């Protein structure tokens, strides 16, 4: 592949992992599958790379020397930032929950097979716009709420702005597109990852729970309804601007 073409067309991935052997193994596999990979062993190096490159997916280990991965995740999450995949230690669910709360899009328990890492990175890239021109700026109104997809925030009836994670935004947008229709849970699972594993199912339920809590704190209406064994529904009329 022509180096210039690779720079222009190939997705840019940032691997932040202090275990050099593991990082190189992951980086080599991603490069062999046509991804442009940047490596960092700590948060400071990662920030320097982020300042210079258009990173689309950041893979962050939580247990970094100095500033940890959760702190780095918090600073990178936000509109225009990269999709974030957190690498967590085995049997540490608190780290996973914190990562999702801070804006991570996905998480995986180490050790991870390079093939699985590639699959997750590809799924995250599929969910991201192809470039600035592909970004949507749709405004949705429902039950006196106003959702701004571009700004990634939800304005409550009383004017309060509710910040949403990327996963919460994706789920809410899917519910808004089919107002007062049940959206199958499997579709939301596929939306967040591109497959239907048990772990992703639990993550969807977690995102729904947090999204529902944010909305219900601002209204007396039950807007997100659960249909057990089937899916979820937004019980409100939706107007798209």
C-alpha positions in Angstrom: 0.0 0.0 0.0 1.2 3.5 -0.9 2.3 5.2 2.4 0.5 8.5 1.4 -2.7 6.6 0.7 -2.4 4.7 3.9 -2.1 8.0 5.8 -5.2 9.4 4.1 -7.5 6.4 4.1 -6.5 4.0 6.8 -8.1 4.4 10.3 -5.7 5.7 12.9 -5.7 3.8 16.2 -3.9 4.7 19.4 -2.8 1.9 21.7 -2.0 3.1 25.3 -0.5 0.2 27.2 2.6 0.1 29.4 3.2 -3.6 28.8 5.5 -3.3 25.8 5.2 -7.0 24.7 1.4 -6.9 24.8 1.2 -3.5 23.1 3.5 -4.6 20.3 1.5 -7.8 19.8 -1.7 -5.8 19.5 -0.2 -3.1 17.3 1.4 -5.7 14.9 -1.9 -7.5 14.4 -3.8 -4.2 13.7 -1.1 -3.0 11.3 -1.2 -6.4 9.5 -5.0 -5.7 9.0 -4.5 -2.3 7.4 -4.8 0.0 10.4 -2.4 2.9 11.1 -1.3 2.3 14.7 0.3 4.7 17.2 1.7 3.4 20.4 2.1 5.0 23.8 3.2 3.6 27.2 1.7 6.3 29.3 -0.9 9.1 29.3 1.6 11.9 28.6 2.8 10.2 25.4 -0.8 9.5 24.4 -1.7 13.2 24.8 1.2 14.2 22.5 0.0 11.8 19.9 -3.6 12.9 20.2 -2.5 16.5 19.7 -0.8 15.7 16.4 -2.9 12.9 14.8 -6.6 12.4 13.9 -7.1 9.3 16.1 -10.4 7.5 15.5 -10.2 4.8 18.2 -8.2 4.9 21.4 -7.5 1.7 23.2 -6.7 2.5 26.9 -5.3 0.3 29.6 -6.6 1.4 33.0 -3.5 0.6 35.0 -1.0 3.0 33.4 2.0 4.5 35.3 1.3 8.0 36.5 -2.0 9.3 35.2 -4.3 6.2 34.9 -6.5 5.2 32.0 -9.7 6.4 33.6 -8.4 9.9 34.0 -7.2 9.8 30.3 -10.6 8.5 29.3 -12.3 11.4 31.0 -10.3 13.9 29.2 -10.6 12.3 25.7 -14.4 11.6 25.9 -16.6 14.2 24.3 -17.9 15.4 21.0 -15.3 15.1 18.3 -13.1 12.8 20.4 -12.1 9.3 19.5 -14.1 6.2 20.3 -12.7 4.6 23.4 -12.1 1.0 24.3 -10.9 0.3 27.8 -8.7 -2.6 28.8 -9.6 -3.8 32.3 -8.1 -6.3 34.7 -9.8 -9.6 35.2 -12.6 -9.6 37.8 -12.7 -5.8 38.4 -16.2 -4.8 37.4 -15.9 -1.4 39.2 -13.3 -0.3 36.7 -15.6 -1.2 33.8 -18.5 0.7 35.3 -16.3 3.8 35.9 -15.0 3.6 32.4 -18.5 3.6 30.9 -19.5 6.4 33.2 -16.5 8.5 32.1 -17.4 8.1 28.4 -15.8 4.8 27.2 -17.7 3.2 24.3 -16.6 -0.4 25.1 -14.5 -2.4 27.5 -12.7 -5.8 27.4 -11.0 -7.9 30.0 -7.3 -8.7 29.5 -5.7 -10.7 28.2 -7.4 -10.1 24.8 -6.8 -12.1 21.6 -5.6 -9.8 18.8 -8.4 -11.1 16.6 -11.0 -10.0 19.1 -9.4 -6.6 19.5 -9.5 -6.2 15.7 -13.2 -7.1 15.7 -14.1 -4.6 18.4 -12.1 -1.8 16.8 -13.8 -2.5 13.4 -17.2 -2.4 15.1 -16.4 0.9 16.8 -15.2 2.4 13.4 -18.5 1.2 11.8 -20.4 3.3 14.3 -18.4 6.4 13.7 -19.1 8.9 10.9 -16.7 8.7 7.9 -15.6 12.3 8.3 -16.8 15.9 9.2 -19.3 16.0 6.3 -21.0 12.8 7.6 -21.8 14.2 11.0 -25.5 14.8 11.6 -26.9 17.9 13.2 -30.5 16.6 13.7 -32.6 18.0 16.5 -35.2 15.9 18.1 -38.0 17.0 20.4 -40.1 14.7 22.6 -42.1 15.3 25.8 -40.7 18.8 26.1 -37.1 17.4 25.9 -34.8 18.6 23.1 -31.9 16.4 21.9 -29.0 17.9 19.9 -27.1 15.1 18.2 -24.2 17.3 17.2 -23.7 18.7 20.7 -24.5 15.3 22.2 -26.6 16.8 25.0 -30.3 16.6 26.0 -32.1 19.6 27.3 -34.8 18.9 29.9 -38.1 20.7 30.1 -36.8 23.0 32.8 -33.8 24.0 30.7 -31.2 21.8 32.4 -28.6 20.3 30.0 -28.1 16.5 30.5 -24.8 15.3 29.1 -24.9 11.9 27.4 -22.2 9.4 26.7 -21.7 8.2 23.1 -23.4 4.9 23.9 -26.4 6.6 25.6 -26.7 8.9 22.6 -26.7 6.0 20.2 -29.4 4.2 22.2 -31.6 7.2 22.6 -31.3 8.1 18.9 -32.4 4.5 18.0 -35.4 4.8 20.3 -36.3 8.2 18.8 -36.2 7.0 15.3 -39.0 4.5 16.2 -41.0 6.4 18.7 -43.7 4.4 20.4 -42.4 1.2 18.8 -40.4 -1.5 20.6 -36.8 -1.6 19.5 -35.5 -5.1 20.0 -32.7 -5.5 22.5 -30.6 -7.4 20.0 -30.6 -4.4 17.7 -29.3 -2.2 20.5 -26.6 -4.8 21.3 -25.6 -4.8 17.6 -25.6 -1.0 17.6 -23.1 -0.8 20.4 -20.7 -3.5 19.3 -21.7 -5.3 16.1 -22.2 -8.7 17.8 -24.5 -10.1 20.5 -22.4 -11.4 23.3 -23.7 -11.8 26.8 -21.4 -9.1 28.1 -22.6 -6.5 25.6 -26.2 -7.3 26.6 -25.4 -6.4 30.2 -23.7 -3.2 29.0 -26.8 -2.2 27.0 -29.0 -2.8 30.1 -26.6 -0.6 32.1 -26.7 2.2 29.5 -30.5 2.0 29.4 -30.7 2.2 33.2 -28.5 5.3 33.3 -30.3 7.0 30.4 -33.7 6.3 32.0 -32.5 7.7 35.3 -31.2 10.9 33.7 -34.5 11.4 31.9 -36.8 10.4 34.8 -35.1 12.8 37.1 -36.5 15.6 34.9 -40.1 14.4 34.3 -43.0 12.6 36.0 -43.7 10.6 32.8 -42.3 7.1 32.3 -40.7 7.7 28.9 -38.5 4.6 28.4 -40.5 1.4 28.8 -39.0 -2.1 29.1 -40.6 -5.0 27.4 -38.9 -8.0 29.1 -37.4 -10.5 26.7 -38.2 -8.2 23.8 -36.7 -4.7 24.0 -37.3 -1.0 24.9 -39.7 1.7 23.7 -39.8 5.5 23.9 -43.3 6.3 24.9 -43.6 9.8 23.4 -44.3 11.6 20.1 -41.1 12.6 18.5 -40.6 15.6 16.2 -37.4 15.9 14.1 -36.2 19.3 13.1 
